[in-house]
Amino acid sequence: MRIAKSEGAENYAVESYQHAARLMDSADAYATEGHSDRKELIAKSRETVQTAEDAREIAVKKIDEDRLASERTASADAQAASQAQADKATRQKERAQADAANAQDVAANAQADAANAQNVAANAQADAANAHADAANAQAATARPRLTWSTARQHQPRQSARLKPMLTIPG
């Protein structure tokens, strides 16, 4: 009985263990009453031992079944956790790829913006150069008539001196 109890028969093979305990109580009572039929006492003791052994075997089988069920559950849980981790890794990889693609788009847009800014700056420089050239041309154009006018004033006394003799009337 102690062997059956140590193997967990009390919890896993309750009916068989209780039956063995009743048989043992019966055999103990039979032995203490002083019955002289030893064959009967031996038969009851054998039945008690056999029932206790059956209870032990049932307990061991149930314990093994519980252990195997726990292992299967643990294996299924581990597999589910592994699958969940793989799914998470896949999602992270896809997110990283999307982020990289977005970063490339941002970089391309930044390069296009920089190129546009350079074009705008170049156009502004060209416009400034054209405006400067136009200002220089306008200044040169205004300077020419002044020179012509001032040249005309300088030459005017000479021409009027030349024209004076022509304008004088003889007589």
C-alpha positions in Angstrom: 0.0 0.0 0.0 2.8 2.4 0.8 4.3 1.8 -2.7 1.0 2.5 -4.3 0.6 5.6 -2.2 4.1 6.8 -3.1 3.3 6.4 -6.8 0.3 8.7 -6.5 -2.5 6.0 -6.5 -4.3 8.0 -3.8 -4.9 10.8 -6.3 -4.8 9.1 -9.7 -6.5 5.7 -9.0 -8.8 6.7 -6.2 -11.3 3.8 -6.5 -8.7 1.1 -6.8 -6.7 2.5 -3.9 -9.7 2.8 -1.7 -10.7 -0.8 -2.5 -7.2 -1.9 -1.6 -7.4 0.1 1.6 -10.7 -1.6 2.5 -9.2 -5.1 1.7 -6.2 -4.3 3.9 -8.4 -3.2 6.8 -10.4 -6.4 6.3 -7.2 -8.6 6.3 -5.9 -6.7 9.4 -9.2 -7.3 11.2 -9.2 -10.9 10.1 -5.7 -11.4 11.5 -6.4 -9.6 14.8 -9.6 -11.6 15.4 -7.5 -14.7 15.7 -9.1 -16.7 13.0 -7.1 -19.8 12.5 -7.8 -20.2 8.8 -4.4 -19.1 7.4 -5.4 -19.8 3.8 -8.2 -17.2 4.1 -5.8 -14.6 5.6 -3.2 -15.3 2.8 -5.9 -15.0 0.1 -7.1 -11.7 1.5 -3.6 -10.4 1.8 -2.8 -11.4 -1.8 -5.9 -9.7 -3.0 -5.0 -6.6 -1.0 -1.5 -6.6 -2.5 -2.8 -7.2 -6.0 -5.4 -4.4 -5.8 -2.7 -2.1 -4.4 -0.4 -3.0 -7.3 -3.3 -2.4 -9.8 -3.9 1.0 -8.2 -0.2 1.8 -8.5 -0.2 0.7 -12.2 -3.3 2.8 -12.9 -1.7 5.8 -11.2 1.6 5.4 -13.1 -0.3 5.2 -16.4 -2.4 8.2 -15.6 0.6 10.2 -14.5 2.4 9.2 -17.8 -0.8 10.2 -19.8 -0.9 13.6 -17.9 2.8 14.1 -18.6 2.4 13.3 -22.3 -0.6 15.6 -22.5 1.4 18.3 -20.8 4.3 17.8 -23.2 1.9 17.9 -26.2 0.3 21.0 -24.9 3.7 22.6 -24.2 4.9 21.5 -27.7 1.8 23.0 -29.3 2.2 26.2 -27.2 5.9 26.4 -28.2 5.0 25.8 -31.9 2.3 28.5 -31.7 4.8 30.9 -30.0 7.3 30.1 -32.6 4.8 30.8 -35.4 3.7 34.0 -33.7 7.4 35.1 -33.4 7.9 34.2 -37.1 4.8 36.2 -38.1 6.0 39.1 -36.0 9.5 39.0 -37.6 7.8 38.9 -41.0 5.7 41.9 -40.1 8.7 43.8 -38.8 10.6 42.9 -42.0 7.8 44.2 -44.2 7.5 47.3 -42.1 11.3 47.9 -42.4 11.1 47.4 -46.2 8.2 49.9 -46.3 10.1 52.3 -44.2 13.2 51.9 -46.4 11.0 52.5 -49.5 9.6 55.6 -47.9 13.0 56.8 -47.0 14.1 56.3 -50.6 11.1 58.3 -51.8 11.9 61.1 -49.3 15.5 61.1 -50.5 14.4 61.2 -54.1 12.0 64.0 -53.4 14.7 65.9 -51.5 17.1 65.5 -54.5 14.4 66.7 -56.8 13.7 69.7 -54.5 17.4 70.4 -54.4 17.7 70.2 -58.2 14.7 72.5 -58.5 16.2 74.9 -56.0 19.4 74.9 -58.0 17.5 75.6 -61.2 15.6 78.4 -59.5 18.9 79.8 -58.2 20.5 79.5 -61.7 17.4 81.2 -63.2 17.6 84.0 -60.6 21.3 84.4 -61.4 20.6 84.5 -65.1 17.7 87.0 -64.5 20.1 89.1 -62.3 22.7 89.0 -65.0 20.2 89.9 -67.7 18.9 92.8 -65.5 22.5 93.9 -64.9 23.1 93.7 -68.7 19.9 95.6 -69.4 20.9 98.2 -66.9 24.3 98.5 -68.5 22.7 98.7 -71.9 20.3 101.4 -70.7 23.1 103.3 -69.1 25.1 103.1 -72.2 22.1 104.1 -74.3 21.5 107.2 -72.1 25.2 108.0 -72.1 25.3 108.1 -76.0 22.8 110.9 -76.5 24.6 112.9 -73.8 27.8 112.5 -75.5 26.2 113.3 -78.8 24.5 116.3 -77.2 27.6 117.5 -75.4 29.6 116.8 -78.6 27.0 118.8 -80.4 27.4 121.7 -78.0 31.2 121.6 -78.3 31.0 121.6 -82.0 28.2 124.2 -82.2 30.4 127.2 -81.8 32.6 126.0 -84.6 29.8 125.3 -86.9 28.1 128.6 -86.1 31.4 130.3 -86.8 31.6 128.6 -90.2 28.0 129.3 -90.9 28.3 132.9 -90.0 30.2 133.9 -93.0 27.8 132.1 -95.1 24.9 133.8 -93.5 26.2 137.3 -93.9 24.6 139.1 -96.7 26.9 141.1 -98.9 26.1 144.5 -99.2 
